[in-house]
Amino acid sequence: MGSKWEIKLSQLDVQTMQGVSQPRPEQESVLLHAQQQVALQQKKIKGVKMFFSINSQRED
């Protein structure tokens, strides 16, 4: 069996890993907002690409 220090360290590792996989409540709203902003920017980029694609076809 490991020493009490090794056991304590492994418990800290588990707590750290749990903290990484599950964001804290205050982080969840920030993460959600960031995801929404990324989705919005992607939609804007698609719209701009479509606009230029349509306009370039008109000029041909």
C-alpha positions as CSV (number, residue, x, y, z in Angstrom):
1,M,0.0,0.0,0.0
2,G,1.1,3.6,-0.7
3,S,1.9,6.1,2.0
4,K,-0.7,8.5,3.2
5,W,0.9,11.2,1.1
6,E,0.4,9.2,-2.1
7,I,-3.2,8.5,-1.2
8,K,-3.8,12.2,-0.5
9,L,-2.1,13.1,-3.8
10,S,-4.3,10.7,-5.7
11,Q,-7.4,12.2,-4.1
12,L,-6.3,15.7,-5.2
13,D,-5.7,14.4,-8.7
14,V,-9.3,13.1,-8.8
15,Q,-10.7,16.4,-7.5
16,T,-8.6,18.3,-10.1
17,M,-9.8,16.1,-12.9
18,Q,-13.5,16.5,-11.8
19,G,-13.0,20.2,-11.8
20,V,-11.7,20.2,-15.4
21,S,-14.5,18.0,-16.8
22,Q,-17.3,19.8,-15.0
23,P,-17.2,23.6,-15.1
24,R,-18.2,25.5,-12.1
25,P,-21.7,27.2,-12.2
26,E,-20.1,30.7,-12.8
27,Q,-18.0,29.3,-15.6
28,E,-21.0,27.6,-17.3
29,S,-22.6,30.9,-18.2
30,V,-19.4,32.3,-19.6
31,L,-18.9,29.1,-21.6
32,L,-22.4,29.2,-22.9
33,H,-22.0,32.8,-24.0
34,A,-18.7,32.1,-25.7
35,Q,-20.3,29.2,-27.6
36,Q,-23.2,31.4,-28.7
37,Q,-20.8,34.0,-29.9
38,V,-18.8,31.5,-31.9
39,A,-22.0,30.2,-33.5
40,L,-23.1,33.7,-34.3
41,Q,-19.8,34.6,-35.9
42,Q,-19.9,31.4,-38.0
43,K,-23.3,32.3,-39.3
44,K,-22.1,35.8,-40.2
45,I,-19.1,34.3,-42.1
46,K,-21.4,32.0,-44.0
47,G,-23.6,35.0,-44.9
48,V,-20.6,37.0,-46.1
49,K,-19.3,34.1,-48.2
50,M,-22.8,33.6,-49.7
51,F,-23.0,37.3,-50.5
52,F,-19.7,37.3,-52.3
53,S,-20.4,34.1,-54.1
54,I,-23.7,35.4,-55.5
55,N,-22.1,38.7,-56.5
56,S,-19.2,37.0,-58.2
57,Q,-21.6,34.9,-60.2
58,R,-23.5,38.0,-61.4
59,E,-20.3,39.5,-62.7
60,D,-19.4,36.4,-64.7
